[in-house]
Amino acid sequence: MTAFYDPGEAAPPAERAAREAAALRALVAHAVANAPAARRLFERAGVDPSSIRERGDLAALPITRKEDLPELQRAEPPLGGWQGMPIEQYRYLFLSPGPIMEPAAGPGYWRTARAFFAAGFRAGDIVLNTFAYHLTPAGHMGDDGVHPLGGIVIPGGVGNTETQARLLEQAGVTGFFGIPSFLVAILEKAEELGIGRERRRLSRALVSGEMFPESLRARLRDEFGVEAYQAYLTADLGLVAFECAVRQGMHIADDILVEVVDLETGRPVPEGEVGQVVATAIGAPAYPLIRFGTGDLSVVSHAPCPCGRTSSRLVRMAGRVGDAVKVRGLFVHAKEADGVVAEFPAVARYRLVVTRKGHQDILTCEIETRGPVDEQALAARLRDVLKLRVDAVVVVPPGTFPERYKRLDDRRVWS
């Protein structure tokens, strides 16, 4: 057994199931009473909301896909009818790539403290938070988890690698929150600046936003002395799952209901098979998403964990379904890139290619042209819209792309 942020994390399975079912019933009643989109969901499916009593009953409802949200929100701004309370009661509205709006209510909204606690963060920790605070909620998710534990946050945000590397020594940073590849970049820069392990207090990290191969975890531990834990966070749902000290998969958070479902039928797959992560926000009545398809693929395990937590675990993230690819912690959508490329009539066809160099994502835009193209201008516009740096725009000969090709081509290989 180990320490828990909430003793309920070790509840017996029967107690856990009863608690989950009660929260689900309350969430459905609240959503139908307050969110027009939830009422329409039940009406279209011909399902009586009172018939949703436990997890298995959810299979009668359709899945609302993440890629559906932009259209729903355009038709019924700002949240597509999913707001669970009057709009003036929210504290934040964010705009993530898609574009997709996400709300936030009061303190603890993203429920991230248990993930930081499981990763060993405690009172007095000085945490460098390198997620963005601008428009997207990721940076605030870190603050929302560190502050309840009594920690101090340095809002580093993205970029400024040298400045953030110097902060490791200057501020006595003990913890890190961000994407793992940026943690490596900061530590490498610190080494270049002569800030070696003996001059750093940084010992642990909570990482999210991109794939986290075991080879990278091992490098952080062996070369830099940093024990890294992984969390599964989404802008729509907050904390979905997190690693404990055992680090044999990510425990599904107690305040969210997760199904791993077949891509065709939408029904739960057997334990050990790959399916889409579908979530119902039983702990978030302010944004009461029901059967929300994240687009992430994973594998679930119900086996007991040596740490003593009794929740199921997502033991492997297996990529994405749909037209979005996550690069450096942000989603890239083909539809957004289409709009940018349309501004450059001399571009006949394009392809965004994602590769990996070391532990860094590389985003390249390949273009077939019918005339001169200002490649720097195209790269700048893509950055403006996608919120990501395009490392290169490369002109390729006409006919390079096959008749059918992916406009978002993810060529990364994960060890």
Secondary structure in CASP SS format (residue, H / E / C, confidence):
PFRMAT SS
TARGET T0000
AUTHOR 0000-0000-0000
METHOD secondary structure of the structure
MODEL  1
M C 1.00
T C 1.00
A C 1.00
F C 1.00
Y C 1.00
D C 1.00
P H 1.00
G H 1.00
E H 1.00
A H 1.00
A C 1.00
P C 1.00
P H 1.00
A H 1.00
E H 1.00
R H 1.00
A H 1.00
A H 1.00
R H 1.00
E H 1.00
A H 1.00
A H 1.00
A H 1.00
L H 1.00
R H 1.00
A H 1.00
L H 1.00
V H 1.00
A H 1.00
H H 1.00
A H 1.00
V H 1.00
A H 1.00
N H 1.00
A C 1.00
P H 1.00
A H 1.00
A H 1.00
R H 1.00
R H 1.00
L H 1.00
F H 1.00
E H 1.00
R H 1.00
A H 1.00
G C 1.00
V C 1.00
D C 1.00
P H 1.00
S H 1.00
S H 1.00
I C 1.00
R C 1.00
E C 1.00
R H 1.00
G H 1.00
D H 1.00
L H 1.00
A H 1.00
A H 1.00
L C 1.00
P C 1.00
I C 1.00
T E 1.00
R E 1.00
K H 1.00
E H 1.00
D H 1.00
L H 1.00
P H 1.00
E H 1.00
L H 1.00
Q H 1.00
R H 1.00
A H 1.00
E C 1.00
P C 1.00
P C 1.00
L C 1.00
G C 1.00
G C 1.00
W C 1.00
Q C 1.00
G C 1.00
M C 1.00
P C 1.00
I H 1.00
E H 1.00
Q H 1.00
Y C 1.00
R C 1.00
Y E 1.00
L E 1.00
F E 1.00
L E 1.00
S E 1.00
P C 1.00
G C 1.00
P C 1.00
I E 1.00
M E 1.00
E E 1.00
P E 1.00
A E 1.00
A C 1.00
G C 1.00
P C 1.00
G C 1.00
Y C 1.00
W C 1.00
R C 1.00
T C 1.00
A H 1.00
R H 1.00
A H 1.00
F H 1.00
F H 1.00
A H 1.00
A C 1.00
G C 1.00
F C 1.00
R C 1.00
A C 1.00
G C 1.00
D C 1.00
I E 1.00
V E 1.00
L E 1.00
N E 1.00
T C 1.00
F C 1.00
A C 1.00
Y C 1.00
H C 1.00
L C 1.00
T C 1.00
P C 1.00
A H 1.00
G H 1.00
H H 1.00
M H 1.00
G H 1.00
D H 1.00
D H 1.00
G H 1.00
V H 1.00
H H 1.00
P H 1.00
L H 1.00
G C 1.00
G C 1.00
I E 1.00
V E 1.00
I E 1.00
P E 1.00
G C 1.00
G C 1.00
V C 1.00
G C 1.00
N C 1.00
T H 1.00
E H 1.00
T H 1.00
Q H 1.00
A H 1.00
R H 1.00
L H 1.00
L H 1.00
E H 1.00
Q H 1.00
A C 1.00
G C 1.00
V C 1.00
T C 1.00
G E 1.00
F E 1.00
F E 1.00
G E 1.00
I C 1.00
P H 1.00
S H 1.00
F H 1.00
L H 1.00
V H 1.00
A H 1.00
I H 1.00
L H 1.00
E H 1.00
K H 1.00
A H 1.00
E H 1.00
E H 1.00
L C 1.00
G C 1.00
I C 1.00
G C 1.00
R H 1.00
E H 1.00
R H 1.00
R C 1.00
R C 1.00
L C 1.00
S C 1.00
R E 1.00
A E 1.00
L E 1.00
V E 1.00
S C 1.00
G C 1.00
E C 1.00
M C 1.00
F C 1.00
P C 1.00
E H 1.00
S H 1.00
L H 1.00
R H 1.00
A H 1.00
R H 1.00
L H 1.00
R H 1.00
D H 1.00
E H 1.00
F H 1.00
G C 1.00
V C 1.00
E E 1.00
A E 1.00
Y E 1.00
Q E 1.00
A E 1.00
Y E 1.00
L E 1.00
T E 1.00
A C 1.00
D C 1.00
L C 1.00
G E 1.00
L E 1.00
V E 1.00
A E 1.00
F E 1.00
E E 1.00
C C 1.00
A C 1.00
V C 1.00
R C 1.00
Q C 1.00
G C 1.00
M E 1.00
H E 1.00
I E 1.00
A C 1.00
D C 1.00
D C 1.00
I C 1.00
L E 1.00
V E 1.00
E E 1.00
V E 1.00
V E 1.00
D C 1.00
L C 1.00
E C 1.00
T C 1.00
G C 1.00
R C 1.00
P E 1.00
V C 1.00
P C 1.00
E C 1.00
G C 1.00
E C 1.00
V E 1.00
G E 1.00
Q E 1.00
V E 1.00
V E 1.00
A E 1.00
T E 1.00
A C 1.00
I C 1.00
G C 1.00
A C 1.00
P C 1.00
A C 1.00
Y C 1.00
P C 1.00
L C 1.00
I C 1.00
R C 1.00
F E 1.00
G E 1.00
T E 1.00
G E 1.00
D E 1.00
L E 1.00
S E 1.00
V E 1.00
V E 1.00
S E 1.00
H C 1.00
A C 1.00
P C 1.00
C C 1.00
P C 1.00
C C 1.00
G C 1.00
R C 1.00
T C 1.00
S C 1.00
S C 1.00
R E 1.00
L E 1.00
V E 1.00
R E 1.00
M E 1.00
A E 1.00
G E 1.00
R E 1.00
V C 1.00
G C 1.00
D C 1.00
A E 1.00
V E 1.00
K E 1.00
V E 1.00
R C 1.00
G C 1.00
L E 1.00
F E 1.00
V E 1.00
H E 1.00
A H 1.00
K H 1.00
E H 1.00
A H 1.00
D H 1.00
G H 1.00
V H 1.00
V H 1.00
A C 1.00
E C 1.00
F C 1.00
P C 1.00
A C 1.00
V E 1.00
A E 1.00
R E 1.00
Y E 1.00
R E 1.00
L E 1.00
V E 1.00
V E 1.00
T E 1.00
R E 1.00
K E 1.00
G C 1.00
H C 1.00
Q E 1.00
D E 1.00
I E 1.00
L E 1.00
T E 1.00
C E 1.00
E E 1.00
I E 1.00
E E 1.00
T E 1.00
R C 1.00
G C 1.00
P C 1.00
V C 1.00
D C 1.00
E H 1.00
Q H 1.00
A H 1.00
L H 1.00
A H 1.00
A H 1.00
R H 1.00
L H 1.00
R H 1.00
D H 1.00
V H 1.00
L H 1.00
K C 1.00
L C 1.00
R C 1.00
V C 1.00
D C 1.00
A E 1.00
V E 1.00
V E 1.00
V E 1.00
V C 1.00
P C 1.00
P C 1.00
G C 1.00
T C 1.00
F C 1.00
P C 1.00
E C 1.00
R C 1.00
Y C 1.00
K C 1.00
R C 1.00
L E 1.00
D E 1.00
D E 1.00
R C 1.00
R C 1.00
V C 1.00
W C 1.00
S C 1.00
END
